[in-house]
Amino acid sequence: MVGHIGNYLFYVLAARALSPAEFADVSAMTALATIAFMPASGVQAAVARDTAALIAAGRSEEADGLARWLAGRLAVLQAGLLAVLLVATPAAVAVLDLSARSVWLTGAVWLVLGLGLQVGLGPLQGRELFGAVGAVLAGPQGALRPVVLLPGVAVAGVAGALGALVAVTVLGLAGVLAVLWRALRNGHGRPVALTGTLPALAALTAFASLTNADVLAAKIVLDATDAGLYSSAALLGKIALYAPSALALVLLPKVTSRLQSGLDIRGPALSTLAATLGTGLLVTGAILVAPSSLVTVVFGPEYSAAYGLAAPIAAVMTLASLLQVHLMVALASGNRRTVLLTAGAAVLQVTGLTLLAETARDVVLVSALATAAALLLHELVSPFGTLRLLRRRGRGDRSLSSAGTSPASRSAPPTGRSGEGDES
């Protein structure tokens, strides 16, 4: 929560320090980066799942080997991606209608470094080192951002705002490396490759598109000022997505460990869904009953016209938050149906935004229909749907875990041990 509040303050201060058109530049770059970060989040989720499964199976040295394998390939990927982004500068500036090349170049450096930080949280998450994860999210990913924002804006405007993100991301990477240093230096565990990475990549990339493509569509479809207004409304509404997201972060390794040990997942899954729904309804209701001056108080008088969109966006993000919880359970269990549904919803949303969206309300409506369709179909086809979980009271989890393969059985060769993880 500290991280989300700090991150939120970063955007609020950016909106106040910049004009709506300049704020639209920052919002477009951060929305693009969020979509790009989701493949990294997919790798993070796969690493967390495999690390949790290896440790639960007593293979901690192989978990260290996985961390070393990851670090080597990540460095190569970052270097290649930076080269591609630099070459793409003219086209990116034209398509996103950015005010200067420096905005893209600074954002590209942040994007590449941010990918490393996102993936680096996976080994910490899988080891259930949530204190270290929380420190990174609360500091470099949160509270430190608004601290360095205003000096950055004063020096270099929009590029300075993105430069502030570069600075704190470097600090976060240093912290992750410090925590993982012993694992990276441990030469005893043989390198272990990730398993099931593609479903995690597909799921979280699709989810990122589902929750951020609206801001990019607004930047392209609307004029610069209206795009800035939409971005401010989206920032208010997405509190419903960001506030409960830490629950999903914790849920993935917990469900993985429980499935590996043959334990019940119904309780953690349902309690996380309930907390997520409650948070979303609370945020949406608070925006609805708040006076229209709320946007003016937060962002400034130039943004007063954005108020009417905030509550509908919050309702859409509540649906997206529930879908995120289902995605974490699906990735932990190896169930592919939820992944396919989320990918289909993302394609539906992008198609609808491309063909139908002409106004800000069109953008919200298309996103709402795509997200609601994914949730409804999940309830119909997934063994981990909310209604099916509610009906499983008193039953063991063997029937639930039969929908997917245990992560431990995929993450390393058999060791001769038998147990519920292998049965599932």
C-alpha positions in Angstrom: 0.0 0.0 0.0 2.9 2.4 0.7 4.2 1.7 -2.8 0.9 2.3 -4.4 0.3 5.5 -2.5 3.8 6.8 -3.4 3.3 5.8 -7.0 -0.1 7.6 -7.0 1.5 10.7 -5.6 4.0 10.6 -8.4 1.2 10.9 -11.0 -0.7 13.5 -9.0 2.3 15.7 -8.7 3.2 15.2 -12.3 -0.3 16.2 -13.3 0.0 19.4 -11.2 3.5 20.2 -12.4 2.7 19.6 -16.1 0.0 20.7 -18.5 -2.7 18.2 -19.4 -1.0 17.7 -22.8 2.4 17.1 -21.1 0.8 14.8 -18.6 -0.7 12.8 -21.5 2.9 12.2 -22.6 3.9 10.8 -19.2 0.8 8.7 -19.0 1.3 7.3 -22.5 4.9 6.3 -21.7 4.0 4.7 -18.4 1.0 2.9 -19.9 3.3 1.5 -22.6 5.9 0.6 -20.1 3.2 -1.2 -17.9 2.2 -3.3 -20.9 5.9 -4.0 -21.7 6.5 -4.9 -18.0 3.8 -7.6 -18.1 5.9 -10.0 -20.1 8.4 -9.4 -17.4 5.7 -10.0 -14.8 5.0 -13.3 -16.6 8.6 -14.3 -16.2 8.4 -13.1 -12.6 5.4 -15.3 -11.9 7.0 -18.3 -13.6 10.2 -17.8 -11.5 8.2 -17.4 -8.3 6.1 -20.5 -9.0 9.2 -22.7 -9.9 11.2 -21.3 -7.0 8.4 -22.0 -4.5 8.0 -25.5 -5.9 11.7 -26.3 -5.8 12.1 -25.0 -2.2 8.9 -26.9 -1.1 10.5 -30.0 -2.6 13.7 -29.5 -0.7 15.8 -28.4 -3.7 17.1 -25.0 -2.6 20.4 -25.3 -4.4 18.5 -25.8 -7.7 16.5 -22.7 -6.8 19.8 -20.8 -6.6 20.7 -22.3 -10.0 17.5 -21.0 -11.4 18.3 -17.5 -10.1 21.7 -17.6 -11.9 20.2 -18.9 -15.1 17.7 -16.1 -15.0 20.3 -13.3 -14.3 22.5 -14.3 -17.3 19.7 -14.4 -19.8 18.1 -11.2 -18.5 21.3 -9.2 -19.1 21.4 -10.3 -22.7 17.7 -9.5 -23.2 18.0 -6.0 -21.7 20.9 -5.1 -24.0 19.1 -6.3 -27.1 15.8 -4.5 -26.1 17.6 -1.2 -25.5 19.1 -1.4 -29.0 15.7 -2.0 -30.6 14.0 0.8 -28.7 16.7 3.3 -29.7 16.3 2.3 -33.4 12.5 2.7 -33.1 12.7 6.3 -31.7 11.4 8.2 -34.8 8.5 5.9 -35.3 7.6 5.8 -31.6 7.6 9.6 -31.3 5.4 9.9 -34.3 2.8 7.2 -33.3 2.5 8.3 -29.7 2.6 12.0 -30.7 5.3 12.7 -28.0 6.5 16.2 -27.5 10.2 15.4 -27.9 12.6 12.6 -28.6 14.1 12.9 -25.1 10.8 11.7 -23.7 11.0 8.5 -25.6 14.7 7.9 -25.0 14.4 8.5 -21.2 11.3 6.3 -21.1 13.2 3.6 -23.1 16.0 3.5 -20.5 13.5 3.3 -17.7 11.6 0.5 -19.5 14.7 -1.6 -19.9 15.8 -1.2 -16.3 12.3 -1.7 -15.1 12.1 -5.1 -16.8 15.1 -6.2 -14.9 13.6 -5.0 -11.6 10.3 -6.7 -12.3 11.8 -10.1 -13.1 14.3 -9.8 -10.2 11.4 -9.8 -7.8 10.5 -13.4 -8.9 13.1 -15.2 -6.9 12.3 -13.1 -3.8 8.6 -13.8 -4.2 9.1 -17.5 -4.7 11.2 -17.7 -1.5 8.3 -15.8 0.3 10.7 -13.0 1.2 7.8 -10.6 1.2 9.6 -8.2 3.4 12.3 -7.6 0.8 9.6 -7.5 -2.0 7.7 -5.0 0.1 10.8 -2.8 0.6 11.3 -2.6 -3.1 7.7 -1.9 -3.9 7.3 0.7 -1.1 10.6 2.5 -1.7 12.0 2.6 -5.3 8.6 1.6 -6.8 6.6 3.9 -4.6 7.5 6.5 -1.9 10.8 7.6 -3.5 9.2 8.4 -6.9 7.4 11.6 -5.8 10.5 12.7 -3.8 12.6 12.8 -6.9 9.9 13.9 -9.4 9.8 17.6 -8.8 13.5 18.1 -9.1 13.4 16.1 -12.3 10.6 18.2 -13.8 12.3 21.4 -12.7 15.5 20.4 -14.6 14.1 18.7 -17.8 10.2 18.8 -17.8 8.5 15.6 -19.1 11.9 13.9 -19.7 12.9 14.8 -16.1 9.7 13.2 -14.8 10.7 9.9 -16.5 14.3 10.4 -15.5 13.1 10.3 -11.9 11.8 6.8 -12.6 15.1 5.8 -14.0 17.0 6.9 -10.8 14.7 5.0 -8.4 14.7 1.9 -10.6 18.5 1.7 -10.4 18.2 1.9 -6.6 15.7 -0.9 -6.6 17.9 -3.1 -8.8 20.7 -2.6 -6.4 18.5 -3.7 -3.5 17.4 -6.9 -5.3 20.9 -7.9 -6.2 22.0 -7.4 -2.6 19.3 -9.8 -1.3 20.1 -12.4 -4.0 23.8 -12.0 -3.9 24.4 -15.3 -2.0 22.1 -17.3 -4.3 23.8 -15.8 -7.4 27.3 -16.7 -6.0 26.3 -20.2 -5.0 28.0 -22.4 -7.6 26.8 -25.8 -6.1 23.3 -25.8 -7.6 23.1 -26.7 -11.2 21.4 -24.2 -13.5 17.7 -24.9 -13.9 15.6 -23.5 -16.7 12.1 -22.1 -16.2 9.1 -24.2 -17.0 5.7 -23.0 -18.2 7.0 -19.6 -19.0 4.9 -19.0 -22.2 1.5 -19.3 -20.4 2.7 -16.8 -17.8 4.0 -14.4 -20.4 0.8 -14.7 -22.4 -1.5 -14.3 -19.4 0.1 -11.2 -17.8 0.8 -9.5 -21.1 -2.8 -9.9 -22.0 -3.8 -8.6 -18.6 -1.6 -5.6 -19.0 -3.2 -4.8 -22.3 -6.6 -5.2 -20.8 -5.9 -2.7 -18.0 -3.7 -0.2 -19.9 -4.7 -0.2 -23.6 -7.5 2.3 -22.7 -5.0 5.0 -21.9 -3.0 4.4 -25.1 -6.3 4.4 -27.1 -7.3 7.7 -25.5 -3.9 9.2 -26.4 -4.4 8.2 -30.0 -8.2 8.8 -30.4 -8.7 12.0 -28.4 -7.0 15.3 -28.7 -4.1 16.1 -26.3 -6.1 17.8 -23.6 -8.9 15.3 -23.5 -6.3 12.5 -23.4 -4.8 14.1 -20.3 -8.2 14.4 -18.8 -8.9 10.7 -19.5 -5.5 9.8 -17.9 -6.4 11.6 -14.7 -9.8 9.9 -14.5 -8.1 6.5 -15.1 -5.6 7.2 -12.3 -8.4 7.7 -9.9 -10.3 4.7 -11.1 -7.3 2.4 -11.1 -7.0 2.6 -7.4 -9.5 -0.3 -7.5 -6.9 -2.3 -9.4 -3.7 -1.2 -7.6 -5.0 -1.3 -4.0 -5.6 -5.1 -3.8 -2.8 -6.1 -6.2 -0.4 -7.1 -3.4 -2.9 -9.9 -2.5 -2.4 -11.5 -5.9 1.4 -11.1 -5.5 1.3 -13.2 -2.3 -1.3 -15.6 -3.5 0.8 -17.1 -6.4 3.6 -18.7 -4.3 1.1 -19.7 -1.5 -1.1 -21.6 -3.9 1.9 -23.2 -5.6 3.3 -24.4 -2.2 -0.2 -25.7 -1.2 -0.7 -27.6 -4.4 2.8 -29.1 -4.1 2.0 -30.3 -0.6 -1.5 -31.4 -1.3 -3.1 -28.8 0.9 -6.4 -26.9 0.5 -6.3 -23.8 -1.8 -10.0 -22.9 -1.4 -9.6 -20.7 1.6 -6.8 -18.5 0.3 -8.4 -18.2 -3.1 -11.8 -17.3 -1.8 -10.6 -14.9 0.8 -8.4 -13.1 -1.8 -11.4 -12.8 -4.1 -13.6 -11.4 -1.3 -11.0 -8.9 -0.3 -10.4 -7.8 -3.9 -14.1 -7.4 -4.6 -14.7 -5.5 -1.3 -11.8 -3.1 -2.1 -13.1 -2.5 -5.6 -16.6 -1.8 -4.4 -15.3 0.5 -1.7 -13.2 2.5 -4.1 -16.0 2.8 -6.7 -18.6 3.8 -4.1 -16.2 6.4 -2.6 -15.7 8.0 -6.0 -19.5 8.0 -6.7 -20.4 9.8 -3.4 -17.5 12.2 -3.5 -18.1 15.7 -4.8 -17.2 16.5 -8.4 -14.5 18.8 -6.9 -12.5 15.7 -6.0 -10.7 15.7 -9.3 -10.0 19.5 -9.0 -8.6 19.1 -5.5 -6.3 16.2 -6.5 -5.2 17.2 -10.0 -6.0 20.9 -10.3 -8.7 23.0 -11.9 -7.7 22.0 -15.5 -8.9 18.5 -14.8 -12.4 19.1 -13.5 -14.1 17.6 -16.6 -12.6 14.2 -15.9 -14.7 13.4 -12.8 -17.6 11.7 -14.7 -15.3 8.9 -16.0 -13.6 8.0 -12.7 -16.3 5.8 -11.2 -17.0 3.8 -14.4 -13.3 3.1 -14.8 -13.1 2.0 -11.1 -15.9 -0.5 -11.8 -14.0 -1.9 -14.8 -10.8 -2.1 -12.8 -12.7 -4.0 -10.0 -13.6 -6.7 -12.6 -10.0 -6.7 -13.8 -8.8 -7.2 -10.2 -11.0 -10.3 -9.8 -9.6 -11.6 -13.1 -6.1 -11.1 -11.8 -6.8 -13.3 -8.8 -8.1 -16.1 -11.1 -4.9 -15.7 -13.2 -2.7 -16.3 -10.2 -4.5 -19.5 -9.3 -4.4 -20.6 -12.9 -0.6 -20.0 -13.2 0.0 -21.8 -9.9 -2.1 -24.8 -11.0 -1.1 -25.0 -14.6 -4.7 -24.5 -15.8 -4.6 -22.9 -19.3 -8.2 -22.0 -19.8 -8.0 -18.8 -17.8 -4.9 -17.8 -19.8 -6.6 -18.3 -23.1 -9.7 -16.4 -21.9 -7.6 -13.4 -20.8 -5.7 -13.4 -24.1 -9.0 -13.5 -26.0 -10.4 -10.6 -23.9 -7.3 -8.5 -24.7 -7.7 -9.2 -28.4 -11.4 -8.3 -28.2 -10.6 -5.1 -26.4 -7.9 -3.9 -28.8 -10.2 -4.8 -31.8 -13.1 -2.9 -30.2 -10.9 0.1 -29.4 -9.6 0.2 -33.0 -12.9 -0.1 -34.7 -15.5 1.5 -32.4 -13.9 4.0 -29.9 -14.4 7.6 -30.9 -15.1 9.1 -27.4 -13.7 8.6 -23.9 -16.9 6.8 -22.9 -16.6 4.4 -25.9 -13.1 3.5 -24.6 -14.5 2.7 -21.1 -17.4 0.7 -22.5 -15.2 -1.5 -24.8 -12.9 -2.2 -21.9 -15.8 -3.1 -19.6 -17.3 -5.5 -22.1 -14.0 -7.3 -22.8 -13.2 -7.7 -19.1 -16.7 -8.8 -18.1 -16.8 -11.4 -20.9 -13.5 -12.9 -19.7 -14.9 -13.2 -16.1 -18.2 -14.7 -17.2 -16.5 -17.3 -19.5 -14.1 -18.2 -16.7 -17.0 -19.0 -14.4 -18.5 -21.3 -17.1 -15.3 -23.3 -18.1 -12.7 -23.1 -15.3 -12.6 -25.7 -12.4 -11.3 -22.7 -10.3 -14.3 -20.5 -10.9 -15.7 -18.7 -7.8 -19.0 -20.7 -7.7 -17.1 -24.0 -8.1 -14.8 -23.1 -5.3 -17.7 -22.2 -3.0 -19.3 -25.6 -3.8 -16.2 -27.5 -2.8 -16.7 -27.0 0.9 -15.6 -30.1 2.8 -13.9 -31.7 -0.2 -10.2 -32.3 -0.6 -8.2 -30.4 -3.1 -7.2 -33.4 -5.2 -10.2 -32.7 -7.5 -9.2 -29.0 -7.8 -5.5 -29.7 -8.6 -6.4 -32.3 -11.2 -7.0 -29.4 -13.6 -3.2 -28.7 -13.9 0.2 -30.3 -13.4 2.0 -29.6 -10.2 4.7 -27.0 -10.7 7.3 -29.1 -8.9 6.8 -32.0 -11.2 7.6 -29.7 -14.1 10.4 -27.7 -12.6 13.0 -30.4 -12.0 13.6 -34.1 -12.7 12.0 -36.6 -10.4 13.9 -37.4 -7.2 12.1 -40.6 -6.3 9.8 -38.8 -3.8 6.1 -39.5 -4.1 3.3 -37.2 -2.9 0.2 -35.3 -3.7 2.2 -32.9 -5.9 3.1 -35.6 -8.3 -0.3 -37.1 -8.1 -1.9 -33.8 -9.2 
